[in-house]
Amino acid sequence: MKYPGQPQEIPVFQNSTFTIPVNDPHQVWNSDEHEDLQVIVVISRPPIKVFFYDDWNMPHTAAKLQFPIFWDEECLTAPKDEL
């Protein structure tokens, strides 16, 4: 993917559930300045690579990679020595 594409707003309401397809760039933000946003994230295939974009017009090659994300270190078990 060269660019993340045009942003599309999809409202999410209290007690909503949604999925994000593999490798789809996405962003979640709180549009209510009077309420805190709480999100529970379930990742089916850690570890994950997270790319940070300054804006939606930034090419993917210029995004900042953060890998691993801090929760990966706690979730992944040490590899077993099979020998």
Backbone as CSV, one residue per row, in Angstrom:
resi,resn,N_x,N_y,N_z,CA_x,CA_y,CA_z,C_x,C_y,C_z
1,MET,0.838,-1.168,0.000,0.000,0.000,0.000,0.887,1.237,0.000
2,LYS,0.720,2.093,-0.987,1.554,3.278,-1.088,1.068,4.383,-0.153
3,TYR,-0.236,4.639,-0.116,-0.838,5.640,0.760,-1.958,4.978,1.547
4,PRO,-2.249,5.510,2.743,-3.332,4.891,3.514,-4.707,5.125,2.914
5,GLY,-4.855,6.069,1.982,-6.145,6.288,1.322,-6.921,7.440,1.926
6,GLN,-8.129,7.616,1.441,-8.986,8.681,1.949,-9.616,8.248,3.266
7,PRO,-9.620,9.137,4.266,-10.253,8.764,5.536,-11.761,8.635,5.389
8,GLN,-12.306,7.718,6.126,-13.747,7.491,6.137,-14.174,7.458,7.595
9,GLU,-15.100,8.314,7.978,-15.579,8.341,9.363,-16.684,7.317,9.556
10,ILE,-16.528,6.497,10.574,-17.545,5.510,10.919,-17.855,5.710,12.400
11,PRO,-19.021,6.259,12.727,-19.352,6.488,14.139,-19.453,5.173,14.902
12,VAL,-18.922,5.166,16.098,-19.010,4.016,16.991,-19.647,4.517,18.281
13,PHE,-20.641,3.820,18.749,-21.391,4.256,19.922,-21.117,3.340,21.105
14,GLN,-21.601,3.729,22.251,-21.417,2.970,23.480,-21.814,1.514,23.275
15,ASN,-20.977,0.612,23.787,-21.186,-0.845,23.710,-21.166,-1.379,22.285
16,SER,-20.499,-0.682,21.378,-20.371,-1.146,20.000,-19.223,-2.145,19.878
17,THR,-19.344,-2.988,18.885,-18.286,-3.922,18.532,-17.988,-3.732,17.051
18,PHE,-16.700,-3.707,16.709,-16.342,-3.570,15.304,-15.037,-4.295,15.045
19,THR,-14.804,-4.631,13.798,-13.557,-5.284,13.408,-12.861,-4.423,12.369
20,ILE,-11.569,-4.602,12.293,-10.763,-3.900,11.301,-10.010,-4.969,10.515
21,PRO,-10.181,-4.997,9.201,-9.500,-6.015,8.391,-7.982,-5.930,8.517
22,VAL,-7.326,-7.049,8.323,-5.874,-7.130,8.399,-5.247,-6.115,7.436
23,ASN,-4.244,-5.411,7.919,-3.468,-4.423,7.150,-4.251,-3.184,6.737
24,ASP,-5.435,-2.952,7.289,-6.175,-1.717,7.008,-5.702,-0.619,7.954
25,PRO,-5.208,0.501,7.433,-4.857,1.617,8.312,-6.128,2.128,8.992
26,HIS,-6.022,2.483,10.248,-7.195,2.959,10.958,-6.783,3.875,12.101
27,GLN,-7.757,4.603,12.623,-7.534,5.522,13.730,-8.830,5.590,14.522
28,VAL,-8.713,5.635,15.841,-9.867,5.781,16.706,-9.655,7.049,17.521
29,TRP,-10.681,7.903,17.549,-10.563,9.088,18.381,-11.893,9.401,19.043
30,ASN,-11.799,10.134,20.144,-12.957,10.497,20.928,-13.510,11.826,20.418
31,SER,-14.738,11.832,19.945,-15.356,13.068,19.452,-16.168,13.782,20.533
32,ASP,-16.240,13.202,21.743,-16.992,13.817,22.845,-15.996,14.371,23.859
33,GLU,-15.885,15.685,23.908,-14.905,16.300,24.813,-15.307,16.210,26.277
34,HIS,-16.547,15.762,26.566,-17.027,15.691,27.943,-16.980,14.284,28.533
35,GLU,-16.690,13.295,27.730,-16.656,11.906,28.191,-15.331,11.263,27.810
36,ASP,-14.839,10.384,28.674,-13.636,9.623,28.358,-13.974,8.514,27.365
37,LEU,-13.014,8.191,26.533,-13.169,7.092,25.591,-12.427,5.884,26.141
38,GLN,-13.102,4.769,26.239,-12.480,3.527,26.685,-12.673,2.492,25.587
39,VAL,-11.568,1.906,25.146,-11.610,0.938,24.064,-10.877,-0.315,24.506
40,ILE,-11.472,-1.462,24.299,-10.808,-2.739,24.540,-10.412,-3.284,23.178
41,VAL,-9.132,-3.590,23.034,-8.606,-4.075,21.761,-8.242,-5.549,21.911
42,VAL,-8.728,-6.362,20.988,-8.380,-7.780,20.955,-7.619,-8.023,19.659
43,ILE,-6.402,-8.523,19.792,-5.563,-8.784,18.631,-5.442,-10.288,18.488
44,SER,-5.858,-10.789,17.337,-5.895,-12.239,17.172,-4.549,-12.837,16.802
45,ARG,-3.643,-12.021,16.257,-2.360,-12.579,15.830,-1.196,-11.674,16.220
46,PRO,-0.899,-11.539,17.532,0.271,-10.733,17.888,1.541,-11.471,17.499
47,PRO,2.682,-10.856,17.366,2.879,-9.422,17.546,2.400,-8.640,16.327
48,ILE,2.133,-7.377,16.537,1.658,-6.516,15.467,2.658,-5.400,15.211
49,LYS,2.610,-4.864,14.018,3.408,-3.691,13.672,2.459,-2.506,13.591
50,VAL,2.804,-1.418,14.247,1.971,-0.218,14.229,2.738,0.880,13.526
51,PHE,2.096,1.484,12.534,2.680,2.591,11.795,1.948,3.870,12.178
52,PHE,2.703,4.922,12.479,2.127,6.215,12.819,2.299,7.164,11.647
53,TYR,1.191,7.763,11.218,1.170,8.713,10.108,0.940,10.113,10.663
54,ASP,1.654,11.105,10.137,1.405,12.492,10.535,0.070,12.972,10.004
55,ASP,-0.329,12.498,8.845,-1.636,12.805,8.277,-1.977,11.739,7.237
56,TRP,-3.217,11.761,6.744,-3.679,10.723,5.838,-3.056,10.814,4.451
57,ASN,-2.414,11.927,4.132,-1.779,12.069,2.824,-0.319,11.637,2.833
58,MET,0.173,11.227,3.965,1.569,10.811,4.095,1.759,9.433,3.457
59,PRO,2.800,9.255,2.645,3.025,7.919,2.063,3.415,6.909,3.139
60,HIS,3.050,5.677,2.908,3.330,4.621,3.887,4.822,4.513,4.193
61,THR,5.652,4.728,3.204,7.102,4.605,3.410,7.643,5.665,4.355
62,ALA,6.896,6.749,4.593,7.340,7.807,5.510,6.759,7.643,6.919
63,ALA,5.864,6.683,7.112,5.255,6.476,8.427,6.301,5.959,9.413
64,LYS,6.071,6.245,10.687,6.979,5.783,11.738,6.501,4.426,12.251
65,LEU,7.380,3.443,12.230,7.053,2.096,12.694,7.355,1.979,14.179
66,GLN,6.406,1.435,14.938,6.663,1.089,16.330,6.426,-0.409,16.466
67,PHE,7.489,-1.142,16.714,7.390,-2.594,16.820,8.467,-3.093,17.767
68,PRO,8.157,-3.873,18.725,6.797,-4.254,19.103,6.137,-3.154,19.923
69,ILE,4.826,-3.166,19.967,4.071,-2.283,20.851,4.233,-2.845,22.261
70,PHE,4.212,-2.004,23.264,4.555,-2.415,24.623,3.785,-3.629,25.133
71,TRP,2.516,-3.806,24.746,1.775,-4.948,25.285,2.225,-6.265,24.671
72,ASP,2.888,-6.256,23.527,3.386,-7.507,22.943,4.369,-8.192,23.866
73,GLU,5.226,-7.425,24.515,6.243,-8.020,25.375,5.618,-8.778,26.545
74,GLU,4.495,-8.286,27.050,3.842,-8.946,28.173,3.018,-10.155,27.734
75,CYS,2.499,-10.130,26.520,1.603,-11.194,26.054,2.338,-12.402,25.493
76,LEU,3.478,-12.164,24.896,4.187,-13.258,24.239,5.027,-14.040,25.234
77,THR,4.952,-15.350,25.128,5.784,-16.185,25.979,7.144,-16.366,25.319
78,ALA,8.125,-16.668,26.123,9.477,-16.892,25.601,9.459,-18.143,24.722
79,PRO,10.232,-18.145,23.629,10.265,-19.341,22.787,10.817,-20.550,23.547
80,LYS,10.259,-21.706,23.266,10.705,-22.931,23.935,11.941,-23.470,23.221
81,ASP,12.846,-23.995,24.014,14.039,-24.632,23.457,13.666,-26.082,23.158
82,GLU,13.536,-26.394,21.888,13.099,-27.728,21.480,14.211,-28.766,21.474
83,LEU,15.448,-28.334,21.678,16.557,-29.292,21.618,16.753,-30.043,22.882
